[in-house]
Amino acid sequence: MGKIIAIANQKGGVGKTTTTVNLAASLGVLEKKVLLIDADPQANATSGLGIDVESVEIGTYQLLEHSSTAAETIVATNSPNVDLIPAHIDLVAIEIELVDKDNREYMMKQAIGHLRSAYDYVLIDCAPSLGLLTLNALTAADSVMIPIQCEYFALEGLGKLLNTVKSVQKIHNPDLDIEGMLLTMYDSRLRLSNQVVEEVRKHFADMVFDTIIQRNVKLSEAPSYGESIIKYDASSRGAANYLNLANELLKKNKEVV
């Protein structure tokens, strides 16, 4: 049975999409079958995997509307073993359209539940907000991974996100777990980066992944070529970081690597 993981943080620019795309690619090269669902209207995960966003005719929007089945929305990507349900800017409208519907928080859960048997991991790239789209992802997921950037306002808003997770557990998805917190954009030369690592580890201890994603030029360049870091430069520090994260995730989920 596959595991569904939402990658969420309502703060923008924390490395959410970078993490979703590169974790998916890393799990793919470790021979796990992965589906990435782009649930962010900015559609950066879609373009980051080499799909032209303008050419997307059916994707997450139609999936949540239930006007297309999951099978109809899935496309192959240029990353081995990684499939994608793409997004398009039209996803912006979904929150307004779902607001009057019954069970509006369960639209994604209903649409993707059966995909567990086809994939080892389903990763959902969430929008940088705590709106209905993110709520749908958290309701559908088994666990949530929270990227935290090693910068000044790192812990700001984290309490809000954890409260949202708690209320989702209470009302919509009692089985939702926190997969872990991932420190991103780390620069060993900055005292601030080291302070943030210390602070997060002190507060959240075992909930924090051992792997830290370091600042890396190649990581920033890869999306502009529509490639994951694994495809763009497998020898880079960024690739090594995400492969470590994938291995750590597999070990955590008791899979032999």
Secondary structure as GFF3:
##gff-version 3
##sequence-region A 1 257
A	DSSP	beta_strand	3	7	.	.	.	ID=ss1
A	DSSP	alpha_helix	16	29	.	.	.	ID=ss2
A	DSSP	beta_strand	34	39	.	.	.	ID=ss3
A	DSSP	alpha_helix	44	48	.	.	.	ID=ss4
A	DSSP	three_ten_helix	53	55	.	.	.	ID=ss5
A	DSSP	alpha_helix	60	65	.	.	.	ID=ss6
A	DSSP	alpha_helix	70	73	.	.	.	ID=ss7
A	DSSP	beta_strand	75	76	.	.	.	ID=ss8
A	DSSP	beta_strand	82	85	.	.	.	ID=ss9
A	DSSP	three_ten_helix	89	93	.	.	.	ID=ss10
A	DSSP	alpha_helix	94	98	.	.	.	ID=ss11
A	DSSP	three_ten_helix	104	106	.	.	.	ID=ss12
A	DSSP	alpha_helix	107	112	.	.	.	ID=ss13
A	DSSP	three_ten_helix	113	117	.	.	.	ID=ss14
A	DSSP	beta_strand	121	126	.	.	.	ID=ss15
A	DSSP	alpha_helix	132	140	.	.	.	ID=ss16
A	DSSP	beta_strand	143	149	.	.	.	ID=ss17
A	DSSP	alpha_helix	158	171	.	.	.	ID=ss18
A	DSSP	beta_strand	177	186	.	.	.	ID=ss19
A	DSSP	alpha_helix	191	204	.	.	.	ID=ss20
A	DSSP	three_ten_helix	205	207	.	.	.	ID=ss21
A	DSSP	beta_strand	208	214	.	.	.	ID=ss22
A	DSSP	alpha_helix	217	221	.	.	.	ID=ss23
A	DSSP	three_ten_helix	222	225	.	.	.	ID=ss24
A	DSSP	alpha_helix	229	232	.	.	.	ID=ss25
A	DSSP	alpha_helix	237	252	.	.	.	ID=ss26
###
